[in-house]
Amino acid sequence: MAALEVWDDSPVPWWSQLQRRLRDDPGVWSLLERAVGEHPATSGRLTGLRPLRPARYSFSTWLTGTWRPGSTQVLVKVNVTRRERFWMSAASQGAPGSVPHVFASDDALGPVDAGWLVLERLPYTHDPVWGAAAFSSLLAAAARFQVFAATVDTDLVVDENVESIRRFARGGQDLCPEAATLVSHLDRDWAWVEAMAPREVLFGDLHFGNAAFRSPPPNLAALLFDPIPRRQPWPFEPAYLEVVCGGSGLVREMAAIRRVQGRAVCEPDEVDRLSALFCGWLALAFWGMVLDWHADPAQRARLTQYVSAAAHLDRLPHDAADYRAYPREEPASFKPGWAHGRA
């Protein structure tokens, strides 16, 4: 009998964190269920395992079941990156208010060479009627994750810089004429951005598809999953959420959260300029990635407004090096430490 083929050879998009996916095949599902049941970290703990096909398409393979003792509903996510497995497991212990609890994980599952996680299954996903409170909940969870991330010493971070932004922005050049103007200012604008908000480790993929909730309003508290921890200036995170999910004023809101936490933040007019730049850059990025938006005139108009606002900012006739020399001070109350060793 031929050996079971577990991997699907069809290509994945360039932006996918995973370079391959498991086949959607009854034999593969049976193999996974058996391997989860026999693994030392889960044997005797998981009951009622069954396949789960999430509403939002995923390159991972999912099962669901019950964790004992306690009868907690859980998700088994098979085929995760080393980066995701590390950060979800570490944040589950070090920042439990930011991600669901991780009950077990490993870098292989029986004969399947794929990382996996057993996650707490939360009962609620985002409902648009929750309005601004839902955005605030995601920002608060991301801020908690960021504080924890500043204490973690690992190289499992996507280290992004001006070239990353250039690549993102060039992908959406056909959005509007102002796109070329915005990209032409990129090096000078980036130098100013890093002077105002040096790069730090962020959750990295903040949107409602990567969040779940234990309860609906008024006790709304988001927990995040599917992180892509990346090193970017802090406005990247709220601007990303705003552009992808249609929020408003989220960079200002994250600045207020950071002030309460005692973390570095700049003056209100500088925050607004940071917001304009990151929303403009990310509007181009997502126009290039979310092709379904191209058929939606309202989405094109919304993203064009971001790009136009960023392209027409007043710019001083300074060399980029002048911005890099801009003086900054860290608040004395925020003192990152280091923990968890190098992964």
N, C-alpha and C positions, 0 to 999 in steps of 0.2 A: 504494500500500500504506500502511495506517495506521501511524503511528509506534508503536514498542513502548512500552507502559506499564510502567514499571519499579517504581512505587510502589504499595503496597497502601493503600487508603483506609480500611480498617477501623480503629476507634479502638484505642489502646493504653491500659493501665491508668494511673491518675493518677500512680502512683509510678514509672513507667518514666522512665529518663533520656533515652530516645529518643522523639521525638514521631511517628515514622513508621517503617515497615519496608519492605523490598524484597519484591516479589512472589516467591512460590515457583513459578517458571514456567521451563520449559526455555529459552525465549528469553532470559530474564534471566540464567540461569546461563551460557549461551553468551556473552552480552555481557560478563559479568564476567570469565570466563576469558580472553577475547580482550583485554580492557582491561588485565588484570594482566600478560599476556604482552608487551604493547606498551609499558607504562609505562617511562620512562627508568630508574627506580630498580630495576626488576625484570627488564627485558628481558635475555634470555640467562642469567638467574640461576635462574629457576624452571622446573622440569620436572615432568611428571606431574601437572599440576593437575587436580583433580576436586572435585566438590561434597562437602561434609561436613555431615551433619545431627547435631548434638551430642545426646547423651542428655538433657541438661537444656535445656529450651526457651529459645531466645534470640531477641531482637528484631533481632539482627545476622544477617548472612548469612556463612557460612563456606565456605572451600575449604581443601584440603590439598595438599601437594606436597613437592618436594625442592629445597633451596637449594644452589646450587653457586657456588664450589668447596666441598668438604667433605661433600657428600651429607647435609646436615642436614635432618631432617624438620621442616617448618614448617606453621603455620596462617596462612591469610589471613583476617582478620576485616574484613568490609566493613560499613559503616554504624556508625561509632563517633562519640561526641561529641567535640567539640573538647577538652574537658577530659580525656577518657580518652586521646586521642591524645597530648596534650602530656605528661601524667604518665607514661605508659608509656614514651615515647621518652626523656624526661629521666631517669627512674629506671633504665632500661636502661644508661645511661651513668654515672650518678652513684651508683647503689646496686644494682649487678648481683646482689647476693645476695638481693634482695627480689623481683624480677620476672624473667620470662623475657627472653631477649635479643630486642631488636627489630631486625630486619634492614633494614626499609624502612617508610616511611609517607608519606602525603600527605593533603591535604584534599579531593581529588577523584580519581576513577578513570575516565578517558576521559569519556564523556558522562554518567556517573553522579555527581551532586553529593552525594558522601558521603565522609567520612573513612574511612581504612582503615589497617591495620597488618599487617605480616608478622612473626609471632612464632615463636620456637623452640617446637617441639612436644615436650612432655615425656611420658615413657612411662607414668607412674603417676598415678592419681588416688586419692583417699582410700579407705581400707579400714577399716571400723569396728573390725576386730580389732586395729588398731594402738593403740587405746586412748588413754591420756593423752599419749603421745609425739606424736601427731598434733596435738593442741591446742597443745602446747608449741612445736611447729615453726611453726604459724601465728602464734603470739604473737611468736616471735623474728623472723620475717620482717616482721611489722607494725611491730615496734619499730625495725628497720633502716630501713624506709620512713619512719617518723616522724622519725628523726634526719636523714635526707636532706631531708625536706619542710621542716624548720626552716631550711634554707639556701636555699630557693627563693623568689624574689620573683615572684609571679604572682597575678592575680585569679581564676584558674580554680580556685576553691575554693568549696564550698557553705558559706556563712557561717551557721551555725545558732546559736540562742539559746534562751531559755526558751520563746518562742512556738513554736519547732519541737517541743520536748518536749511542750508542751501539745497541739499538733495530733496528734502521735503517740499520746499517752496517751488523748485523747478518742476516738480511733478504736476503742478496745477497752473502752469503758465497760460493755458487756454481759457482760464476763467474770465479774465477781463483785461483791458489794456493796461490798467494800473499795476498788474502783476510784475511786469518787467521793471517798472519804476521802483517798486518795493525791493526787488532782488538787487537792483543796482546799488542800493544804499546798505546792503546787508552787512558788509564788513565794518563800516562805521557804526551802524546801529548795534551790532553785536558787541563791539568794544564798549559802548556806553552801557548796554545791558549788564555785562559782566562786572562793570564798575559799580553798578547799583545793586546787583543781586548775583553774587558769585554762585557757581554751580554747587549743588548738593544732591544727595540721593533722594529721589522722589518715588512714589508708588509706580508712576509711569504709564498707566493705561486706565485712567480714571473716567468711567462712564457707567451708566445704569445697568448695562449688561454684565458688569463685573461687581455687582453689589447685591446683597440680600438683607432682609430685615427680620428681626425676631417678632416685632409687633408693628401695627400700623400707627398713624398719628392718633393721639398726640405724643406718644412715647416712641418717636421714630429715631432709631439709631442704626446706621448702615454698618455692615461688615463687608469687607472687600476681599475679592479673590482674583486669580489670574494676574498677579503683578508682573510688570516688566520694569523692575527697578532700574532707573536711568539717572545719570548725573546731568542735571540741567538747572538753570536758574529757577527759583521757586515759582515765578509766575507761569511757567510752562504748565504746571498741573491744573490750576483753575481755568486757564485759557483753553486747555485741551477739553475739559468738561463742558465749558461754555459753547465752544464751537461744535462739538459732536452732538450735544444733547439740547442745545437751544436755550441755555441759561442767559443771564444778564448780570453784569456787575460782579462776576465771581472773583476776579483778581482783587478787587477792593475788599470783598468779603474775606478772602484768604489772608489779606494783609491784616485785617482786624483780628483774626484768629491768632496770627503770629505775634501780634503785639501782646495779646493776653498771655501767650505762652512765654513771653520774654525773648522772642527770637528776632533776628535781624530783619528790619523792614525799613523802607525809605519814606520820603515825604509823599503826601497825597497826590501832588501833581506828577511826581515821578512814578508813582504806582499806576496812574492813569496812562502815562506814556508806555510803561512796560506792558500794560494790558493791550493797548492798541497794537504794539509791535507783535506780541505773541499771538493775539487773535488773528492778525493779518497773515502771519507766517503759517499758522495752523489751518486757516481757511484754505490756503493754497494746497497744503499737504493733504487735507481730506478731500478736496475737490479731485485731486489726482488719485486718491485711493478708493473713494466710495463712488463708483461709477453710476450707481442707481440715482444719485443726486443730479446727474446731468440732464435727466428728463423732467426735472422739477424746477419750474421757473422761480418759485418762492425760495428754494434753497440757493439757487444761483444768485438771486438778488440779495439774500442775507449774507452770503459769503463775500459778495462783491463789496458790500458796505464795509466789512472788516478790512478788506484789502485796500480800498480807497482811503479809509481813515488813516491807515498806517502809512500809505504811500505819500500822503499830503501833510504829514507831520512837519513842523518847522525843524530844520536841521542847521546846527551851527557850522560855520566853515572851519571846522577843526579837523586835524588829522586824527586817525583812529588811535594813535599812541597817546594823544592827550586824554582820552577817556580812560585808558588803562591805568593812568596815573591818578585818577580821581580818588581822593582819600575817603576811607570808610572806617567805621568803628563797629565792633561787635558788642552787643549789650552784655554787661558783666554777668547777668543772671543766667545766660545760656552758655553752658560749658560742656560741649560734647565729650563723651568718654569713649572707650573702646572695649569691646567684648566679643565673645563668641569665637575668637580665633579665626584664622584664615581658612576659608573653605577651598 
